[in-house]
């Protein structure tokens, strides 16, 4: 499979074969998470506000997306909870992902402020008991990403399996910080690209030369 070219010195010029790519991804994942956790709290808060503003423009209550799958923040990720509360108050239906079985697609359970939560995989809170829903859009956290829309996650492949398994794929929105940008993640056939990636500085639409101007429509 042909791979995207990368700036010299940013990563190995050629990473061939799934074992080598998996090892490269593991190293990148550890480095990017460490960088994210080292960001000062005030800087992360400013980035969160910028992403919230961009997402809020996209997920307008009067828009066509009525059920939105979010996530509970983990290891310094963008925190969507303030936006989740605002969207719920505006009448949108929200959901959180649940690992029902390892190495299988995620399920999405309805979420609302005050719902009882219990520890899930990696002790990330999930709704204790609520109905399963099918989201119109899924907001996924990014450990890393590239301009083609491919996402580097935590290595479990849950979002890829989920997006590939749904009969009517939702709008896939990746959210993360610019420090997570990579020239390529060396995508494989099982990797499913995001439809849109949002950072504090820009919105990236794969297939449209990468990015739109800051302040433009997401």
C-alpha positions in Angstrom: 0.0 0.0 0.0 1.4 3.4 -0.9 2.1 5.7 2.0 2.0 9.4 2.4 5.4 11.2 2.3 6.5 13.0 5.5 8.8 15.9 6.2 12.4 14.8 6.7 13.3 14.0 10.2 9.7 13.9 11.5 9.5 10.1 11.4 11.1 7.3 9.6 11.2 7.8 5.8 9.7 4.3 5.3 7.7 2.4 7.8 6.8 -0.9 6.0 4.7 -3.8 7.3 2.1 -3.9 10.0 4.4 -5.0 12.8 6.7 -2.0 12.2 3.8 0.4 11.8 2.2 -0.9 15.0 5.5 -0.3 16.9 5.8 3.2 15.3 2.2 4.0 16.3 2.8 2.8 19.9 5.8 5.1 20.2 4.0 8.1 18.7 1.0 7.5 20.9 3.1 7.5 24.1 4.9 10.7 23.0 1.8 12.6 22.0 0.0 11.7 25.2 2.9 12.8 27.3 3.1 16.1 25.4 -0.7 16.6 25.9 -0.5 15.9 29.6 2.4 18.4 29.9 0.3 21.3 28.5 -0.4 23.9 31.3 -4.0 23.8 32.5 -4.7 27.4 31.4 -3.5 26.7 27.9 -5.6 23.5 27.7 -8.6 25.5 28.9 -8.1 28.0 26.2 -7.9 25.3 23.6 -11.0 23.6 24.9 -12.9 26.8 24.6 -11.8 27.3 21.0 -12.8 23.7 20.1 -16.1 24.1 21.9 -16.9 27.2 19.8 -16.1 25.4 16.5 -18.1 22.3 17.5 -21.0 24.5 18.7 -21.3 26.1 15.3 -21.4 22.7 13.6 -23.8 21.0 16.1 -26.5 23.7 16.1 -29.8 22.6 17.8 -31.7 23.6 14.7 -29.5 21.5 12.4 -30.1 18.1 10.9 -27.9 16.2 13.5 -30.2 15.3 16.3 -28.4 12.6 18.2 -24.7 13.1 19.0 -22.2 10.6 20.3 -19.6 12.2 22.5 -17.0 10.7 24.9 -15.8 11.2 28.5 -12.4 12.9 28.6 -9.3 10.9 29.4 -5.6 11.7 29.7 -5.8 15.4 28.9 -8.2 15.2 25.9 -10.4 18.0 24.8 -13.2 18.1 27.5 -16.6 18.1 25.7 -18.7 18.1 28.9 -19.6 21.8 29.0 -20.8 21.6 25.4 -22.6 18.4 26.1 -24.6 20.1 28.9 -25.4 23.0 26.7 -26.5 20.9 23.8 -28.7 18.8 26.0 -30.3 21.9 27.4 -30.9 23.0 23.8 -32.8 19.8 23.0 -30.3 17.6 21.3 -30.0 13.9 22.3 -26.6 12.8 23.5 -24.9 9.5 23.9 -21.6 8.0 25.2 -19.7 5.0 23.9 -19.6 1.8 25.8 -17.3 -1.2 25.3 -19.7 -4.1 25.4 -17.1 -6.6 24.4 -13.4 -6.2 23.7 -12.4 -6.2 20.0 -16.1 -5.5 19.0 -17.8 -2.3 17.9 -18.9 0.2 20.5 -22.4 0.6 21.6 -23.8 4.1 22.3 -26.0 4.7 25.3 -28.1 7.8 25.9 -26.6 10.3 28.3 -28.0 13.3 30.1 -26.8 15.5 33.0 -27.3 13.7 36.3 -27.5 10.2 34.8 -25.9 7.5 37.0 -22.5 6.6 35.7 -20.3 3.6 36.4 -16.7 2.8 35.6 -16.2 1.2 32.2 -13.0 0.1 30.3 -9.9 2.0 31.6 -12.2 3.2 34.4 -13.8 5.8 32.0 -17.4 6.5 33.3 -20.3 5.2 31.2 -24.0 5.4 31.7 -25.1 2.7 34.1 -28.4 2.0 32.5 -29.9 3.8 29.5 -31.2 2.8 26.1 -28.9 2.2 23.1 -29.1 4.8 20.5 -27.7 5.3 17.0 -25.9 8.7 16.7 -26.2 10.9 13.6 -22.7 12.2 14.4 -19.8 10.8 16.5 -17.3 13.1 18.1 -14.1 11.1 18.6 -10.9 12.1 20.6 -7.6 12.2 18.7 -4.3 11.1 20.1 -2.9 11.9 16.7 -4.2 12.7 13.2 -3.2 13.6 9.7 -4.5 15.8 7.0 -6.2 12.9 5.2 -8.5 12.5 8.2 -6.9 9.4 9.7 -7.0 9.1 13.4 -4.4 7.7 15.8 -6.3 6.5 18.9 -5.3 4.3 21.9 -4.7 1.2 19.8 -8.0 -0.7 20.5 -9.5 0.0 17.1 -13.0 0.5 18.7 -13.9 3.6 16.6 -12.7 2.0 13.4 -14.8 -1.1 14.0 -17.8 0.9 15.0 -17.8 3.3 12.0 -17.2 0.4 9.7 -20.1 -1.7 11.2 -22.9 0.8 11.2 -25.2 0.5 8.2 -25.7 4.2 8.0 -22.4 5.7 9.0 -22.6 8.8 11.2 -20.7 12.0 10.5 -17.3 11.2 12.1 -15.8 14.3 13.8 -12.3 14.0 15.3 -11.3 16.6 17.9 -7.8 17.3 19.3 -5.0 19.8 19.7 -2.5 20.9 17.1 0.4 19.2 18.9 -1.3 15.9 17.8 -0.8 16.6 14.1 1.3 14.1 12.1 2.2 14.1 8.5 0.7 10.6 8.3 -0.4 7.8 10.6 0.5 5.2 7.9 -3.1 4.2 7.4 -4.0 0.6 6.9 -7.1 -1.0 5.3 -8.8 -1.3 8.7 -8.4 2.5 9.4 -11.5 4.6 8.9 -10.9 8.3 8.2 -12.8 11.1 10.0 -15.1 13.2 7.9 -14.0 16.3 9.7 -11.2 17.1 12.2 -11.5 20.1 14.5 -8.6 21.7 16.4 -8.5 25.1 18.2 -7.0 26.6 15.1 -8.7 25.0 12.1 -11.1 22.6 10.6 -9.7 19.9 8.3 -11.8 18.3 5.7 -10.1 15.4 4.0 -10.1 15.6 0.2 -10.3 19.4 0.2 -6.6 20.2 0.3 -6.6 19.7 4.1 -7.8 22.8 5.8 -10.1 25.7 5.8 -9.2 29.3 7.0 -9.4 30.0 10.7 -12.8 31.4 11.5 -14.5 29.9 8.5 -17.5 27.6 8.6 -16.5 24.2 10.1 
